[in-house]
Every structure is written in structure tokens, then in C-alpha cells.
Amino acid sequence: MLAQAGYKFRVVPSNIDESTFDARQLSPAACAEHLALAKALDVAEKYPNALVIGADTVVDCDGEIIGKPADATQAEAITRKLFSRPHKVITGLAIVRLADEAKIVASDTTVVYPRQMTDEQLAQHLACGSWRDKAGAYAIREQGDEFVERIEGSLTNVMGLPMELLHRLIMGISS
């Protein structure tokens, strides 16, 4: 998405272990923002003059933060839960440049209205493995599309990077 939008960038994974983060004290949006900032700061330490973008996506189902499933059993439980009711996809974005102490953090929320999955469709979803490493155990640009009735908000947010918000934040930090 960044390349399609004309941005020149390099992907540098952070060393943040998301599994050690306790989100019970935070709202879903605050959780996503906190993890996005931690990721951005971790990478920015190695590249203090670069504009570093960190992102983290969580799914909010009735106030419960749904992260990435650990295995197929957890993916099935998450999928059954999420595809039975509307839920929110929240992506936290952080942009930092340590050299001039620039820092901006925000999040975007999109409501997803799913279609009910049959047991056969659920089995196919689990078998293909597209749930791996995905908050909420699905990706809208992969198999998730056929199971989404509609969304309210940013499609790119559900895809993992809210491009509209990113552009606004970059313009804000650059000025």
C-alpha cells in the first residue's frame, strides 16, 4: 500500500514482543497506539534521523481485545466469535524521528459487519492458514472479503495500515 501511494520506504521489523504486553488496563485504541509507538521507537533507536512508522492492529469485539491467534484452535474460536456480530478493527499508528524529537501517535477505527460463515467455509478458512499472524484471525484482502458484508470506515485500516490517517500524520509531522 505504501508503494502504491508513492512512498519510498524500507521495512525494518521491530524487536518488540507483543505477547508480553498486558493490555488489560488500556482501551483497545490505547493498546494499539501503545504497541505502535513501542515498535516505532525500537526501530528509531537504530535510525534516529529517519522518519519511522510503527503500526499495530487489534480487533475489538464487545470491548474485548482480540489479537493474533496462537494456533488453529484459537483461530477457530476467534473466527466463530467475530463472524457472528459486528466488530471494530483498530490500527494504532506512530511516527517518530528521534533526531528532532518528532513524535505523533493516533489510531483509526473501522466497524466490520460480517456475513455468517458455514461450518464448511470455516473449515476452509482454517485449512488455508490465512489466519496466521493476523489480528482477529482474518485478512480482508485475502479470504476475509467474501465473509464481510460491509464496513464503516477505512478499508485500508482493515487491511492493516490506514493510509488516510497515515498521510494526515505525515503531513502533520513534516510541517
N, C-alpha and C positions, 0 to 999 in steps of 0.2 A: 504494500500500500504506500509506503514511503517513496519507493522508486517511482511508482505511477504518479505520485503527486509532485515529482521533480526534486525531491530532497536527495542530497548526497550524504551518505552515512556509512558507518561501519558498525556491525553488530559485535558487541563485546558483552558476553554473559557476565552477570554479577556472581559473586560467591555467597550470596545470601541464602541461607537455608530456611525456606518458608515454613517447613514443618515444625520449627522450634518457636515460631511466633504464636503467642497467645492472644487471640482476638476477642476473647470474651468480654473485655472491658470497653470495646470500641463498637461504634456503629459499623455497618458494612462499608459505607463510603469512607469512613475514617480508617478502617482496616486497609482498604485498597490503596488509599493515599499514603498511609504509613509505609506499607511494603514497597510502593513505587519509589518513595523518597529514599528508603534504605538501599534499594537497588541502584538508584542513580548516584547516591553518594559513594557507594562502594566502587563503582566504575570510575567516578570522577576523581577519586584519590590517585588513580593511575594516569589520568588525563586531565590535569587541573585547568588547562587552557581550552579544553573542548566544551562545547555545549552538549551535555549528556542528558538523554531522555530515559527515564525509568517508567515502567508501566506494570500494573498488576490488576488482574481481573478477578472479581469474585461474583458469585451469584447469591442473591438474597431471596430466600423463599420464606415468606411469612416472618421475616426478621431473623431467620437463621442463615448464617453464612455457610454456603456450600462451596467447598474448594474443589481441588482435583482428587479424583478417586484413586485409592491406593491399589485397587485390583478390580477384577471383573465383577466380583460380588458387590463391592461398594458402588461400582458404576451402575449396576442394575438397580440397586436401591435408590440411588440419586436420580436416575432416569425415570423410574416409576413415580417418584415424588414430583419432580419438576414438570413432567409432561402430563400431569393431572390438573394443573392450575397455572394461572399467570405467575410469573416471577420476574425479578429485576436482575439485569446484568449491569454491574458497576465496574468501571475501569478507572483506577487512580492513575494520574499522570504527574510526574515530577520532572522538572527541567532545572538543571543546575550547571553552573560554571564556577568552579572554586576560585579561579584566578581573580575574579572581581566580585566574589561572594553573591552572585546572582542565584536566586532560588525562587521557584514558583511551583505550587502544588495545587491540584484541583482534581475533580472527578466528574464523570458523566454517567448518567443512569438511563437505561433503556428498559421498557417493560416488554416482555416477550409473552405472547399469547399462543400457547402450543396447541397442536392437534393431538388428540388421544392416539397413542400407539397401540397396535395389536401386539399380542404376545409374539407373533412371528416377526413383526417389524423390530421389536425389542431384541429378539434373539439375533437378528441380522446386524443390528447396530452394535451389539456387544461383540459379535464374531469378527466384524471388520476392524475393530480396535481403534476407531476414530475418537473414542472417549479418552484415550491415554493422554495425560498431561494437559487436560482441558478442564478449566473450572466449570462445574455443572455437568461434566461428562459428555459434552457435545460441542460441536463447532458448526456454526450456521452456514459456513461456506462449503462444508463437506456434507455429510449425510443429514445434518440437522435441518436443512432447508425444507425438506418435504414434511417435516413434523412441526413447522412453525406456521400458524395461521396468519399472524400479523405481529408487527412490532409498533411500539410508540416510542420514538426517539431515533437515535443514530444507529444505522445498520453497521457502520464501521466499528462502533463501540462493541456490538455483539461479536464482531469478528476479532476483537482483541485490542484495537487501537482506535480510539475516537478521533478521527482525522480533523473534524471540525474544531474540536476543543484543542487539539494539538496545534493547529495553525494559529488559533487565537493566543495560546500561551506563548508560542514562539514569537509572535508579533509583540506581545507584551514584554517579554524579557529582552528583546532586541532593541526596544525603543529607549 
